[in-house]
Amino acid sequence: MTAGILVADIGGTKIAAARTDTTGALVTKILQSPTPTGAGAPETPPPSAPSAGAGRVVDVVVGLLEELREPGDRAVGISAAGVVDVAAGKVLTATSSIGRWGGTPLGPLVSQRLGLPVWVIGDGNAFGVGLSIEYGVPNLLALVAGTGIGGSLILNGEPVLGAHHAGGHFGHVVAAEAAGMPCPCGRIGHLEAVASGYGILAWYHAHGGDPAVATTRDLARRTDELARAALHTGGTALGAAAAGLVNAIDPQLVVVAGSVARAGEVWEPALRTAYRDGLIPAVAETRLEVSAGGAETALRGAAHYVMRRTAA
């Protein structure tokens, strides 16, 4: 068996893992497991050692990667939810999707267990690198709307990580449609509070929606006006935010991805209309694509991120 790279993607609801060859192509099926529960209030202050909940996440990741591992595998790439210090391999802060996730030295913990070098990158940035590879575009704006909203600005094939490791956290720009709505980060009025899967459902429930509706997929199947309004509001907010970012950044391409990108016929027209209406003339031709990519995109992005750092 040729040398490969082990990769994992840690999200708020599931963990995915696979093995790639040294070109970044997936060579095994993707293994998945639910992210261990235990979400609670945001940690204050962040713990100096991993919590029991974070430890369970590490156990799942290591278990999946051990199942995939082959002799000669040379490194591990992990796409992780939260604000990540890539140099230290540490999750600095996170919302309550994973209980007490902030402060977890993820890279060192996994490296110690597997005996391999580990690189950790924020999940939005991993997804952005993967999309850049898939679309063959080195300068790209990615918006990933799932349980939360992340993304990445990719320049020359590399994610812009930012001075405080928070590059790509586009879910925390202020959105008019989210006025008064609490964001999982603890602030009020952020894009994630109205345009993520969490946010669309929160808007729906706050306006009297059926409490039995638990996912955006369930919501997209409904035909009542309130369900359609929730999806329209979320799509509009995301499209307007995308336009504002394009006006400021001027990328070659915008790609919207994540589970919310499969939210149906109400959401996507609202997204595209708000995006088109918000662009200034200089960038009016900037294309917006809606991608059906899932965990494989983040896994591929994590692999390519590792490859650039282990090339001889």
Phi, psi and omega in degrees: 000132180286159179298148180217183177236131176270137183225147178220151177233118183254112177248179182290337182242335181212159176241130179240150180212153178201178176236137178244162169275186185278008169259356183090001179281135179293131181241003174229163172293155179279127173266141181227151176211146175300142173294128181306138180284173181133016178297140178216200178295148177305141184289138178216106354278175177300142181291152178277344178227156183297140176287173176300320179296316178296323178298323178293323176298314179300319179301317180295314180301311181297319180299316179295316182291324176296325178294329183270342191297141175234156177303137178094350177301137195249344184196169179232137172241131181235127171264121188230142173295146177110179174273122190243129168275102187292330181293323180266349184066032188241137172280116185279306179217160178201164173277189187276010180300324175237121187300125177050046180282326179300138182093356183282121176281071192300311182301308179301322180296314181290322179298319179297322182286323186259344181070028180230153173294142184232133171246133179244134180225147177302145187297323178296320179290322175299317180297319179299316177299317179299318178293322178300319177294313184297319183269353179065034183238118183283340181238109193213145171254120178250134173238119185246109183253107177228231175305318172240197175231123175232203179155195183195148165257118181256123176237124182053038176081000182243141178286142173277112188272335177090160182292335182239023176071011187256011180302134179096358180275063185290344178294350184249021165282152181285136180233131181302322183293343182261012182306126178082356183264134181284136176267150177302341179284349181105349178268180182241138169086015179278159181305319182300333182289348183227340188245351173281174173301315176302313186292319179298317178292321179298318178298315180300312181291323180295336180261018174095016181290163181299118182295345179284344178283116191245349181221160176294332176296317175299318181297319182294339179280344183277154181245000182288158187295325182293318177298316179295323179294322179297315180293321179295317180296315179297316179296319179297314181298317181291320179296318179294319178296318178300317179298316179299320179292319178297319178302325183273329191254326180059060177281171175288326189208148171245132175235126175256127184220185180104172184298328180293335179294352176252027187277358169108189194286340177278316187295310187294316176300323178296317177302309185291322179295313180295323178296309181300317183289340183266351185281141172281158185304325184298333183241017188297340181268003181293120186285143173244125177248144172254118186260141175269006182301147180234222184302328182299330180291314178295321179297316178296320178296317178298320179296315180293326177298317178294317182302320180294336184262351179245002179297137180293000000 
